[in-house]
Amino acid sequence: MTDFKAWAADDAARHIRIPDESDDKYSRGVLGVITGSDQYPGAAVLGVEAALRTGVGMVRYLGGERVSSLVLQRRPEAVASEGRVQAWLIGSGTDHANREDAAHALAAVAIAQALPTVLDGGALELHDGATGPVVITPHYGELARVLGVPKDDIVADPAVWAVRASEELGVTVLLKGHRSYVAGGGVALVAASAPNWLATAGAGDALAGILGALVATHTAEIASVETTLARLAASAAVIHGLAAHRASAGGPLTILDLAEAVPGTIAGLLRHG
């Protein structure tokens, strides 16, 4: 059985890139985002919100007119046009069964660019067409779908299945849950910072946005060190959970509350990391 290393706040703090005086919006990282749909437009809003609050120089959002409008209403600093990016976040709030929609057409172009990519939600099955480093972020039911096994099997031993999925699919896996298991690049990590209140709609969309931002700001390290994607994935899970605690203060929270708590959470990690 694989031994999982607990990944904590001090570990996450070492995986946050702090800008310096020579940085501009491009050198700080540009994240391309292809998420959301007419059925689930909020997934795009939440992912973009979380990514921007985690710390990137720019988010480029590509999607349908209605979803783009909602994203820009909430986050006018997002750029709704094509251009150079350092990493991609794809799939939150899209339908895995609908390969004919605009999001999947855009995603097919994106994954051919050999850039580090976070695949979530309806894009998990695109891992086999990706040409760059990939991290997938399924919950238990989604991983069962991708692997073609009963969900109960995943529930019974999520740690084992995270490792097995990474080995079978050839990607880094962030298996979401109260305890999030990360496997890839020869390492196995577990993050357990989330409060029970975080079991709410949209939580995974925010986690994907946080991870997308971390990936976009660490592309050089991803290219040179095989374990980096797994460490960033575990760090995203830690930041996500700690931000939820900060937003919750012991009670219910919404995911916009969580996103708003991310900058303060990161500041706290940097002070004490």
Stockholm file with secondary structure:
# STOCKHOLM 1.0

chainA/1-273         MTDFKAWAADDAARHIRIPDESDDKYSRGVLGVITGSDQYPGAAVLGVEAALRTGVGMVRYLGGERVSSLVLQRRPEAVASEGRVQAWLIGSGTDHANREDAAHALAAVAIAQALPTVLDGGALELHDGATGPVVITPHYGELARVLGVPKDDIVADPAVWAVRASEELGVTVLLKGHRSYVAGGGVALVAASAPNWLATAGAGDALAGILGALVATHTAEIASVETTLARLAASAAVIHGLAAHRASAGGPLTILDLAEAVPGTIAGLLRHG
#=GR chainA/1-273 SS CCCCEECCHHHHHTTCCCCCTTCCTTTTCEEEEECCCSSCTHHHHHHHHHHHHHCCSEEEECCCHHHHHHHHHHCTTSBCSCCCCSEEEECTTCCTTCTTSHHHHHHHHHHTTCCCEEECGGGGGGGGGCCSCEEECCCHHHHHHHHTSCHHHHHHCHHHHHHHHHHHHTSEEEECSSSEEEEETTEEEEECCCCGGGCSTTHHHHHHHHHHHHHHTCHHHHHHCTTHHHHHHHHHHHHHHHHHHHHHTTSCCCHHHHHHHHHHHHHHHHHHC
#=GC SS_cons         CCCCEECCHHHHHTTCCCCCTTCCTTTTCEEEEECCCSSCTHHHHHHHHHHHHHCCSEEEECCCHHHHHHHHHHCTTSBCSCCCCSEEEECTTCCTTCTTSHHHHHHHHHHTTCCCEEECGGGGGGGGGCCSCEEECCCHHHHHHHHTSCHHHHHHCHHHHHHHHHHHHTSEEEECSSSEEEEETTEEEEECCCCGGGCSTTHHHHHHHHHHHHHHTCHHHHHHCTTHHHHHHHHHHHHHHHHHHHHHTTSCCCHHHHHHHHHHHHHHHHHHC
//
